[in-house]
Amino acid sequence: MTDSDIVRTGVAAAKLGVTRKTLLTWQREGLVRPEFKTPGPRGQFRWSMKKLRAQLSTPPREEKNHVDEGRPE
């Protein structure tokens, strides 16, 4: 299996050294995106390891700074 293979969530998580739950949390938070989701009501994610590693090596976009109400600038 090469780094460009498409793998299931558990395999991708193991290759990254994290739990399946952690990888799915990152997906829900928008930090990573799967290659695709299988069809059906309980579709499962499939991951490209090459793309997943690239997503994790790219720093997340910073949110624009905002001033809290009632707090001086």
Biopython code that builds the backbone (N, CA, C, O; Angstrom):
import numpy as np
from Bio.PDB.StructureBuilder import StructureBuilder

atoms = [
    (1, "MET", "N", (0.842, -1.182, 0.000)),
    (1, "MET", "CA", (0.000, 0.000, 0.000)),
    (1, "MET", "C", (0.886, 1.244, 0.000)),
    (1, "MET", "O", (1.814, 1.349, 0.801)),
    (2, "THR", "N", (0.599, 2.181, -0.897)),
    (2, "THR", "CA", (1.401, 3.397, -0.962)),
    (2, "THR", "C", (0.672, 4.549, -0.297)),
    (2, "THR", "O", (-0.495, 4.431, 0.077)),
    (3, "ASP", "N", (1.380, 5.672, -0.154)),
    (3, "ASP", "CA", (0.815, 6.830, 0.510)),
    (3, "ASP", "C", (-0.324, 7.451, -0.294)),
    (3, "ASP", "O", (-1.098, 8.239, 0.251)),
    (4, "SER", "N", (-0.442, 7.114, -1.570)),
    (4, "SER", "CA", (-1.497, 7.706, -2.391)),
    (4, "SER", "C", (-2.748, 6.834, -2.453)),
    (4, "SER", "O", (-3.725, 7.204, -3.104)),
    (5, "ASP", "N", (-2.729, 5.688, -1.790)),
    (5, "ASP", "CA", (-3.884, 4.804, -1.793)),
    (5, "ASP", "C", (-5.066, 5.419, -1.056)),
    (5, "ASP", "O", (-4.903, 6.243, -0.156)),
    (6, "ILE", "N", (-6.254, 4.998, -1.461)),
    (6, "ILE", "CA", (-7.478, 5.404, -0.785)),
    (6, "ILE", "C", (-7.734, 4.387, 0.325)),
    (6, "ILE", "O", (-7.747, 3.181, 0.077)),
    (7, "VAL", "N", (-7.936, 4.874, 1.542)),
    (7, "VAL", "CA", (-8.090, 3.984, 2.697)),
    (7, "VAL", "C", (-9.316, 4.373, 3.521)),
    (7, "VAL", "O", (-9.854, 5.473, 3.393)),
    (8, "ARG", "N", (-9.735, 3.445, 4.361)),
    (8, "ARG", "CA", (-10.845, 3.679, 5.285)),
    (8, "ARG", "C", (-10.379, 4.573, 6.437)),
    (8, "ARG", "O", (-9.182, 4.786, 6.635)),
    (9, "THR", "N", (-11.342, 5.084, 7.181)),
    (9, "THR", "CA", (-11.045, 6.016, 8.274)),
    (9, "THR", "C", (-10.106, 5.418, 9.312)),
    (9, "THR", "O", (-9.160, 6.083, 9.736)),
    (10, "GLY", "N", (-10.344, 4.184, 9.728)),
    (10, "GLY", "CA", (-9.494, 3.564, 10.746)),
    (10, "GLY", "C", (-8.057, 3.403, 10.293)),
    (10, "GLY", "O", (-7.125, 3.592, 11.075)),
    (11, "VAL", "N", (-7.879, 3.053, 9.029)),
    (11, "VAL", "CA", (-6.531, 2.882, 8.475)),
    (11, "VAL", "C", (-5.836, 4.242, 8.391)),
    (11, "VAL", "O", (-4.665, 4.369, 8.749)),
    (12, "ALA", "N", (-6.558, 5.249, 7.921)),
    (12, "ALA", "CA", (-5.977, 6.590, 7.821)),
    (12, "ALA", "C", (-5.558, 7.097, 9.195)),
    (12, "ALA", "O", (-4.469, 7.646, 9.359)),
    (13, "ALA", "N", (-6.428, 6.909, 10.179)),
    (13, "ALA", "CA", (-6.118, 7.354, 11.540)),
    (13, "ALA", "C", (-4.872, 6.647, 12.075)),
    (13, "ALA", "O", (-3.999, 7.283, 12.666)),
    (14, "ALA", "N", (-4.795, 5.349, 11.870)),
    (14, "ALA", "CA", (-3.639, 4.584, 12.350)),
    (14, "ALA", "C", (-2.351, 5.062, 11.699)),
    (14, "ALA", "O", (-1.323, 5.178, 12.366)),
    (15, "LYS", "N", (-2.400, 5.342, 10.398)),
    (15, "LYS", "CA", (-1.204, 5.825, 9.705)),
    (15, "LYS", "C", (-0.761, 7.192, 10.223)),
    (15, "LYS", "O", (0.421, 7.533, 10.176)),
    (16, "LEU", "N", (-1.729, 7.972, 10.718)),
    (16, "LEU", "CA", (-1.402, 9.298, 11.265)),
    (16, "LEU", "C", (-1.029, 9.232, 12.746)),
    (16, "LEU", "O", (-0.528, 10.207, 13.307)),
    (17, "GLY", "N", (-1.274, 8.085, 13.375)),
    (17, "GLY", "CA", (-0.962, 7.936, 14.797)),
    (17, "GLY", "C", (-2.005, 8.575, 15.702)),
    (17, "GLY", "O", (-1.699, 8.981, 16.823)),
    (18, "VAL", "N", (-3.256, 8.662, 15.204)),
    (18, "VAL", "CA", (-4.347, 9.212, 16.008)),
    (18, "VAL", "C", (-5.480, 8.195, 16.032)),
    (18, "VAL", "O", (-5.435, 7.189, 15.324)),
    (19, "THR", "N", (-6.485, 8.460, 16.840)),
    (19, "THR", "CA", (-7.631, 7.562, 16.879)),
    (19, "THR", "C", (-8.596, 7.895, 15.744)),
    (19, "THR", "O", (-8.554, 8.978, 15.160)),
    (20, "ARG", "N", (-9.453, 6.943, 15.455)),
    (20, "ARG", "CA", (-10.499, 7.145, 14.449)),
    (20, "ARG", "C", (-11.381, 8.323, 14.858)),
    (20, "ARG", "O", (-11.766, 9.145, 14.027)),
    (21, "LYS", "N", (-11.690, 8.389, 16.142)),
    (21, "LYS", "CA", (-12.535, 9.467, 16.673)),
    (21, "LYS", "C", (-11.885, 10.829, 16.435)),
    (21, "LYS", "O", (-12.572, 11.788, 16.082)),
    (22, "THR", "N", (-10.575, 10.922, 16.622)),
    (22, "THR", "CA", (-9.864, 12.185, 16.399)),
    (22, "THR", "C", (-9.961, 12.606, 14.936)),
    (22, "THR", "O", (-10.240, 13.768, 14.642)),
    (23, "LEU", "N", (-9.735, 11.674, 14.026)),
    (23, "LEU", "CA", (-9.806, 11.999, 12.608)),
    (23, "LEU", "C", (-11.211, 12.477, 12.226)),
    (23, "LEU", "O", (-11.358, 13.434, 11.466)),
    (24, "LEU", "N", (-12.234, 11.810, 12.753)),
    (24, "LEU", "CA", (-13.608, 12.214, 12.447)),
    (24, "LEU", "C", (-13.940, 13.571, 13.071)),
    (24, "LEU", "O", (-14.716, 14.341, 12.504)),
    (25, "THR", "N", (-13.364, 13.863, 14.222)),
    (25, "THR", "CA", (-13.551, 15.181, 14.835)),
    (25, "THR", "C", (-12.924, 16.249, 13.952)),
    (25, "THR", "O", (-13.528, 17.294, 13.715)),
    (26, "TRP", "N", (-11.716, 15.992, 13.465)),
    (26, "TRP", "CA", (-11.062, 16.945, 12.563)),
    (26, "TRP", "C", (-11.915, 17.177, 11.319)),
    (26, "TRP", "O", (-12.003, 18.298, 10.818)),
    (27, "GLN", "N", (-12.543, 16.108, 10.825)),
    (27, "GLN", "CA", (-13.393, 16.236, 9.642)),
    (27, "GLN", "C", (-14.607, 17.105, 9.960)),
    (27, "GLN", "O", (-14.944, 17.998, 9.184)),
    (28, "ARG", "N", (-15.265, 16.857, 11.087)),
    (28, "ARG", "CA", (-16.436, 17.650, 11.471)),
    (28, "ARG", "C", (-16.088, 19.116, 11.664)),
    (28, "ARG", "O", (-16.895, 19.994, 11.359)),
    (29, "GLU", "N", (-14.888, 19.385, 12.171)),
    (29, "GLU", "CA", (-14.450, 20.760, 12.412)),
    (29, "GLU", "C", (-13.926, 21.433, 11.150)),
    (29, "GLU", "O", (-13.575, 22.613, 11.178)),
    (30, "GLY", "N", (-13.871, 20.701, 10.051)),
    (30, "GLY", "CA", (-13.440, 21.271, 8.790)),
    (30, "GLY", "C", (-11.935, 21.354, 8.603)),
    (30, "GLY", "O", (-11.458, 22.035, 7.695)),
    (31, "LEU", "N", (-11.177, 20.661, 9.461)),
    (31, "LEU", "CA", (-9.718, 20.705, 9.350)),
    (31, "LEU", "C", (-9.206, 19.800, 8.226)),
    (31, "LEU", "O", (-8.159, 20.064, 7.634)),
    (32, "VAL", "N", (-9.947, 18.744, 7.943)),
    (32, "VAL", "CA", (-9.583, 17.819, 6.863)),
    (32, "VAL", "C", (-10.855, 17.423, 6.115)),
    (32, "VAL", "O", (-11.960, 17.471, 6.657)),
    (33, "ARG", "N", (-10.665, 17.030, 4.851)),
    (33, "ARG", "CA", (-11.797, 16.569, 4.036)),
    (33, "ARG", "C", (-11.461, 15.220, 3.426)),
    (33, "ARG", "O", (-10.362, 15.027, 2.906)),
    (34, "PRO", "N", (-12.405, 14.283, 3.489)),
    (34, "PRO", "CA", (-12.158, 12.970, 2.886)),
    (34, "PRO", "C", (-12.163, 13.073, 1.365)),
    (34, "PRO", "O", (-12.660, 14.043, 0.793)),
    (35, "GLU", "N", (-11.610, 12.070, 0.737)),
    (35, "GLU", "CA", (-11.613, 12.002, -0.726)),
    (35, "GLU", "C", (-13.045, 11.845, -1.235)),
    (35, "GLU", "O", (-13.445, 12.497, -2.199)),
    (36, "PHE", "N", (-13.813, 10.972, -0.573)),
    (36, "PHE", "CA", (-15.227, 10.820, -0.909)),
    (36, "PHE", "C", (-15.935, 10.060, 0.204)),
    (36, "PHE", "O", (-15.307, 9.514, 1.112)),
    (37, "LYS", "N", (-17.256, 10.040, 0.107)),
    (37, "LYS", "CA", (-18.101, 9.289, 1.036)),
    (37, "LYS", "C", (-18.822, 8.229, 0.216)),
    (37, "LYS", "O", (-19.347, 8.516, -0.860)),
    (38, "THR", "N", (-18.844, 7.006, 0.730)),
    (38, "THR", "CA", (-19.500, 5.929, -0.006)),
    (38, "THR", "C", (-21.008, 6.170, -0.054)),
    (38, "THR", "O", (-21.565, 6.808, 0.840)),
    (39, "PRO", "N", (-21.668, 5.663, -1.095)),
    (39, "PRO", "CA", (-23.115, 5.859, -1.201)),
    (39, "PRO", "C", (-23.883, 5.095, -0.122)),
    (39, "PRO", "O", (-23.370, 4.151, 0.479)),
    (40, "GLY", "N", (-25.086, 5.515, 0.100)),
    (40, "GLY", "CA", (-25.947, 4.819, 1.050)),
    (40, "GLY", "C", (-26.219, 5.660, 2.274)),
    (40, "GLY", "O", (-25.557, 6.672, 2.505)),
    (41, "PRO", "N", (-27.199, 5.239, 3.061)),
    (41, "PRO", "CA", (-27.601, 6.015, 4.237)),
    (41, "PRO", "C", (-26.517, 6.091, 5.319)),
    (41, "PRO", "O", (-26.505, 7.031, 6.114)),
    (42, "ARG", "N", (-25.628, 5.132, 5.353)),
    (42, "ARG", "CA", (-24.545, 5.134, 6.346)),
    (42, "ARG", "C", (-23.201, 5.228, 5.635)),
    (42, "ARG", "O", (-22.266, 4.488, 5.939)),
    (43, "GLY", "N", (-23.125, 6.148, 4.688)),
    (43, "GLY", "CA", (-21.904, 6.295, 3.901)),
    (43, "GLY", "C", (-20.667, 6.424, 4.776)),
    (43, "GLY", "O", (-20.700, 7.030, 5.847)),
    (44, "GLN", "N", (-19.595, 5.850, 4.303)),
    (44, "GLN", "CA", (-18.334, 5.877, 5.041)),
    (44, "GLN", "C", (-17.321, 6.716, 4.264)),
    (44, "GLN", "O", (-17.329, 6.742, 3.033)),
    (45, "PHE", "N", (-16.459, 7.392, 4.997)),
    (45, "PHE", "CA", (-15.435, 8.212, 4.363)),
    (45, "PHE", "C", (-14.299, 7.343, 3.851)),
    (45, "PHE", "O", (-13.967, 6.311, 4.434)),
    (46, "ARG", "N", (-13.717, 7.783, 2.754)),
    (46, "ARG", "CA", (-12.497, 7.198, 2.223)),
    (46, "ARG", "C", (-11.498, 8.336, 2.097)),
    (46, "ARG", "O", (-11.851, 9.451, 1.714)),
    (47, "TRP", "N", (-10.262, 8.043, 2.419)),
    (47, "TRP", "CA", (-9.229, 9.071, 2.514)),
    (47, "TRP", "C", (-8.066, 8.780, 1.589)),
    (47, "TRP", "O", (-7.619, 7.638, 1.481)),
    (48, "SER", "N", (-7.579, 9.803, 0.929)),
    (48, "SER", "CA", (-6.323, 9.734, 0.199)),
    (48, "SER", "C", (-5.250, 10.144, 1.197)),
    (48, "SER", "O", (-5.255, 11.275, 1.684)),
    (49, "MET", "N", (-4.338, 9.239, 1.503)),
    (49, "MET", "CA", (-3.302, 9.564, 2.498)),
    (49, "MET", "C", (-2.441, 10.735, 2.044)),
    (49, "MET", "O", (-2.049, 11.575, 2.854)),
    (50, "LYS", "N", (-2.150, 10.789, 0.760)),
    (50, "LYS", "CA", (-1.336, 11.889, 0.243)),
    (50, "LYS", "C", (-2.038, 13.233, 0.481)),
    (50, "LYS", "O", (-1.423, 14.182, 0.966)),
    (51, "LYS", "N", (-3.318, 13.303, 0.138)),
    (51, "LYS", "CA", (-4.062, 14.548, 0.317)),
    (51, "LYS", "C", (-4.309, 14.851, 1.792)),
    (51, "LYS", "O", (-4.277, 16.011, 2.201)),
    (52, "LEU", "N", (-4.554, 13.821, 2.584)),
    (52, "LEU", "CA", (-4.780, 14.015, 4.011)),
    (52, "LEU", "C", (-3.538, 14.591, 4.681)),
    (52, "LEU", "O", (-3.637, 15.527, 5.475)),
    (53, "ARG", "N", (-2.379, 14.039, 4.366)),
    (53, "ARG", "CA", (-1.127, 14.571, 4.940)),
    (53, "ARG", "C", (-0.894, 16.015, 4.500)),
    (53, "ARG", "O", (-0.414, 16.836, 5.281)),
    (54, "ALA", "N", (-1.236, 16.322, 3.250)),
    (54, "ALA", "CA", (-1.081, 17.700, 2.752)),
    (54, "ALA", "C", (-2.014, 18.650, 3.502)),
    (54, "ALA", "O", (-1.623, 19.763, 3.853)),
    (55, "GLN", "N", (-3.244, 18.208, 3.744)),
    (55, "GLN", "CA", (-4.193, 19.049, 4.480)),
    (55, "GLN", "C", (-3.699, 19.337, 5.891)),
    (55, "GLN", "O", (-3.868, 20.443, 6.403)),
    (56, "LEU", "N", (-3.096, 18.351, 6.508)),
    (56, "LEU", "CA", (-2.612, 18.521, 7.878)),
    (56, "LEU", "C", (-1.329, 19.336, 7.952)),
    (56, "LEU", "O", (-1.016, 19.902, 9.000)),
    (57, "SER", "N", (-0.589, 19.404, 6.864)),
    (57, "SER", "CA", (0.656, 20.174, 6.881)),
    (57, "SER", "C", (0.423, 21.637, 6.524)),
    (57, "SER", "O", (1.314, 22.469, 6.701)),
    (58, "THR", "N", (-0.775, 21.957, 6.020)),
    (58, "THR", "CA", (-1.111, 23.336, 5.681)),
    (58, "THR", "C", (-1.728, 23.991, 6.902)),
    (58, "THR", "O", (-2.703, 23.478, 7.451)),
    (59, "PRO", "N", (-1.173, 25.126, 7.341)),
    (59, "PRO", "CA", (-1.751, 25.773, 8.526)),
    (59, "PRO", "C", (-3.181, 26.219, 8.247)),
    (59, "PRO", "O", (-3.487, 26.659, 7.139)),
    (60, "PRO", "N", (-4.068, 26.109, 9.249)),
    (60, "PRO", "CA", (-5.447, 26.543, 9.047)),
    (60, "PRO", "C", (-5.508, 28.048, 8.824)),
    (60, "PRO", "O", (-4.657, 28.797, 9.304)),
    (61, "ARG", "N", (-6.516, 28.471, 8.098)),
    (61, "ARG", "CA", (-6.695, 29.910, 7.873)),
    (61, "ARG", "C", (-6.988, 30.594, 9.189)),
    (61, "ARG", "O", (-7.753, 30.090, 10.011)),
    (62, "GLU", "N", (-6.376, 31.742, 9.377)),
    (62, "GLU", "CA", (-6.640, 32.495, 10.592)),
    (62, "GLU", "C", (-7.921, 33.293, 10.408)),
    (62, "GLU", "O", (-8.182, 33.851, 9.343)),
    (63, "GLU", "N", (-8.710, 33.332, 11.471)),
    (63, "GLU", "CA", (-9.924, 34.126, 11.415)),
    (63, "GLU", "C", (-9.537, 35.589, 11.551)),
    (63, "GLU", "O", (-8.537, 35.932, 12.181)),
    (64, "LYS", "N", (-10.351, 36.438, 10.946)),
    (64, "LYS", "CA", (-10.091, 37.866, 11.065)),
    (64, "LYS", "C", (-10.210, 38.266, 12.524)),
    (64, "LYS", "O", (-11.094, 37.798, 13.242)),
    (65, "ASN", "N", (-9.315, 39.133, 12.950)),
    (65, "ASN", "CA", (-9.376, 39.621, 14.325)),
    (65, "ASN", "C", (-10.643, 40.434, 14.500)),
    (65, "ASN", "O", (-11.044, 41.194, 13.618)),
    (66, "HIS", "N", (-11.255, 40.263, 15.637)),
    (66, "HIS", "CA", (-12.439, 41.055, 15.945)),
    (66, "HIS", "C", (-12.325, 41.558, 17.378)),
    (66, "HIS", "O", (-11.641, 40.968, 18.214)),
    (67, "VAL", "N", (-13.001, 42.642, 17.630)),
    (67, "VAL", "CA", (-12.953, 43.260, 18.947)),
    (67, "VAL", "C", (-14.216, 42.835, 19.702)),
    (67, "VAL", "O", (-15.333, 42.976, 19.205)),
    (68, "ASP", "N", (-14.012, 42.316, 20.901)),
    (68, "ASP", "CA", (-15.172, 41.937, 21.714)),
    (68, "ASP", "C", (-15.916, 43.201, 22.127)),
    (68, "ASP", "O", (-15.309, 44.231, 22.417)),
    (69, "GLU", "N", (-17.249, 43.101, 22.148)),
    (69, "GLU", "CA", (-18.036, 44.252, 22.570)),
    (69, "GLU", "C", (-17.707, 44.579, 24.017)),
    (69, "GLU", "O", (-17.509, 43.695, 24.850)),
    (70, "GLY", "N", (-17.655, 45.883, 24.291)),
    (70, "GLY", "CA", (-17.388, 46.320, 25.654)),
    (70, "GLY", "C", (-15.934, 46.261, 26.031)),
    (70, "GLY", "O", (-15.580, 46.527, 27.180)),
    (71, "ARG", "N", (-15.095, 45.923, 25.101)),
    (71, "ARG", "CA", (-13.673, 45.827, 25.399)),
    (71, "ARG", "C", (-12.936, 46.854, 24.539)),
    (71, "ARG", "O", (-13.103, 46.867, 23.320)),
    (72, "PRO", "N", (-12.123, 47.717, 25.159)),
    (72, "PRO", "CA", (-11.431, 48.734, 24.372)),
    (72, "PRO", "C", (-10.449, 48.122, 23.390)),
    (72, "PRO", "O", (-9.888, 47.055, 23.637)),
    (73, "GLU", "N", (-10.250, 48.803, 22.280)),
    (73, "GLU", "CA", (-9.311, 48.308, 21.260)),
    (73, "GLU", "C", (-7.889, 48.503, 21.683)),
    (73, "GLU", "O", (-6.970, 48.144, 20.946)),
]
sb = StructureBuilder()
sb.init_structure("model")
sb.init_model(0)
sb.init_chain("A")
sb.init_seg("    ")
for serial, (resi, resn, name, xyz) in enumerate(atoms, 1):
    if name == "N":
        sb.init_residue(resn, " ", resi, " ")
    sb.init_atom(name, np.array(xyz, "f"), 0.0, 1.0, " ", f" {name:<3s}", serial, name[0])
structure = sb.get_structure()
